[in-house]
Amino acid sequence: MPAAPRFVRRIPEGDTRERLTCPECGFVAYENPKVVVGSVVAAADGRVLLCRRAIAPRAGFWTLPAGFLEMGETVAEGARREAWEEAQARIALDGVLAVYSIARIGQVQVIFRARFAEPGFAPGPESLETRLFAWEEIPWEQIAFPSVHWALGAWRGAATGPLPAAALEPDGTGMPGTTPPGL
């Protein structure tokens, strides 16, 4: 079996960024951000679904039903799949709530506003616990990731009615959205 090519970092001809490139044939192995899909799922009474993580990173902390998009699925299909995998919940998507580009970890997160399509939910294999929380009951100090804070804040501003343009990640000037409104 032939040896695997050894890639080097260089700027390919006609490009402006360093890329992993095969010095023998010139093949470029592009490194692109991963897409994460998820949802803020609300019950009819306005409580939101959170999942306590059973896996690293941040095991034991609360998050939205979300995860990496798989090849061959749309962002909507991925969000519905993640809700099933993490919370055994069948959901209906209302539309895109937020899009977060988190460059430092190479992620683009597409978060939907959603509701239950069928009654019931239960922990999936990646969750220790699933629960509905009223806004004032959300365990803010136990939220797994800043983007969950941002998404919940965006949801609070657009929980019902038409969705505005999708919320974007904070730009670093005071980090709006990291502490949800009302706290």
C-alpha positions in Angstrom: 0.0 0.0 0.0 1.4 3.4 -0.9 2.3 5.8 1.9 -0.1 8.5 2.7 0.9 11.9 1.4 2.7 14.3 3.8 1.0 17.6 3.7 2.8 20.9 4.2 1.3 24.4 5.1 1.8 26.8 2.2 -0.1 29.4 0.2 -1.2 27.6 -3.0 -0.8 29.5 -6.3 -3.8 31.8 -6.8 -4.8 31.7 -3.1 -4.3 34.1 -0.2 -4.2 31.8 2.8 -1.9 29.0 4.0 -3.4 25.6 3.3 -2.5 22.0 3.9 -1.0 21.1 0.5 0.5 17.9 -0.9 4.0 19.0 -2.1 4.0 16.2 -4.7 0.7 16.7 -6.5 -0.5 20.1 -5.3 -3.8 18.7 -3.7 -5.2 21.1 -1.2 -6.8 19.7 1.9 -9.2 22.5 2.9 -10.0 22.9 6.5 -13.5 24.4 6.9 -15.7 25.2 9.9 -18.1 22.6 11.2 -21.8 23.3 11.1 -23.8 22.9 14.4 -27.6 22.8 14.2 -30.0 23.0 17.1 -33.2 24.5 18.4 -34.8 26.4 21.2 -37.8 24.2 21.6 -40.7 25.8 23.5 -43.8 24.1 25.0 -47.2 25.7 24.5 -46.9 27.2 28.0 -43.6 29.0 27.0 -41.2 26.8 28.9 -38.1 25.8 27.0 -36.5 22.4 26.6 -33.0 21.9 27.9 -30.8 18.8 28.0 -28.2 18.0 30.7 -25.2 16.7 28.8 -24.0 13.2 29.4 -20.9 13.6 27.3 -17.8 15.9 27.1 -17.3 18.7 26.6 -19.2 20.2 29.6 -20.8 17.0 30.8 -23.4 17.7 33.5 -24.2 21.2 32.2 -27.4 22.2 30.4 -27.7 22.9 26.7 -30.1 23.1 23.8 -30.7 20.0 21.7 -28.0 20.6 19.2 -25.0 19.0 17.5 -23.0 18.6 14.4 -24.7 18.5 11.0 -24.2 15.2 9.2 -23.3 14.8 5.5 -26.4 14.5 3.3 -28.8 16.3 5.6 -30.2 19.8 5.5 -29.8 22.1 8.5 -33.6 21.6 9.3 -33.2 17.8 9.1 -30.2 18.0 11.3 -32.0 20.1 13.9 -34.9 17.7 14.0 -32.5 14.7 14.3 -30.6 16.3 17.1 -33.8 17.0 19.1 -34.7 13.3 18.7 -31.2 12.0 19.6 -30.8 14.2 22.6 -34.3 14.6 23.9 -36.4 12.0 22.1 -38.6 14.9 21.0 -40.4 15.3 17.7 -40.3 19.0 16.8 -41.7 21.4 14.3 -39.4 24.3 13.2 -40.7 27.8 13.0 -37.6 29.2 11.3 -34.1 30.3 11.8 -33.7 32.1 15.1 -29.9 32.8 15.1 -26.7 32.1 13.2 -23.5 32.2 15.2 -20.0 32.1 13.6 -17.6 31.1 16.3 -14.3 31.4 14.5 -12.0 30.5 17.4 -13.4 27.0 17.5 -14.3 26.7 13.8 -18.0 26.4 14.1 -21.0 28.0 12.4 -24.2 27.4 14.5 -27.7 27.6 13.0 -30.3 27.7 15.8 -34.0 27.4 15.0 -37.0 28.4 17.0 -39.1 25.3 17.4 -42.1 23.7 19.2 -43.2 20.2 20.0 -44.8 18.4 17.0 -45.9 15.6 19.3 -46.2 15.4 23.1 -43.4 13.9 25.1 -39.6 14.0 25.5 -37.0 11.9 27.4 -33.2 11.8 27.7 -31.5 10.4 24.7 -28.1 8.6 24.9 -26.2 11.9 25.0 -28.3 13.4 27.8 -28.5 12.7 31.5 -31.8 14.5 31.9 -34.2 16.6 29.9 -36.5 19.2 31.3 -38.8 22.1 30.5 -37.8 25.4 32.2 -39.7 28.6 32.7 -37.5 31.6 31.9 -37.0 32.4 35.6 -36.1 28.8 36.3 -33.3 28.3 33.7 -30.1 27.3 35.5 -28.0 30.1 34.0 -24.9 29.3 36.0 -25.0 25.7 34.7 -25.4 26.5 31.0 -22.8 24.6 29.0 -21.8 27.2 26.3 -22.0 30.9 25.7 -23.9 30.3 22.5 -26.7 28.7 24.5 -27.0 31.9 26.5 -27.1 33.9 23.2 -29.7 31.6 21.7 -32.0 31.8 24.7 -31.6 35.6 24.7 -32.6 35.7 21.1 -35.5 33.4 21.7 -36.7 35.6 24.6 -36.9 38.5 22.1 -38.7 36.5 19.5 -40.6 33.7 21.4 -43.8 34.2 19.5 -45.0 35.9 16.3 -43.0 36.4 13.2 -39.3 35.8 13.4 -37.0 38.9 12.8 -33.8 38.5 10.9 -31.7 35.9 12.5 -29.6 37.0 15.5 -25.8 37.1 15.0 -23.0 36.4 17.4 -21.9 39.2 19.7 -19.2 41.3 18.2 -17.1 41.6 21.4 -18.3 45.1 22.3 -19.8 44.3 25.6 -20.8 40.8 24.5 -24.6 41.4 24.2 -26.6 38.3 24.6 -24.1 36.5 27.0 -26.4 37.4 29.9 -30.0 36.9 28.9 -32.3 39.9 29.3 -34.0 40.1 32.7 -31.1 38.6 34.7 
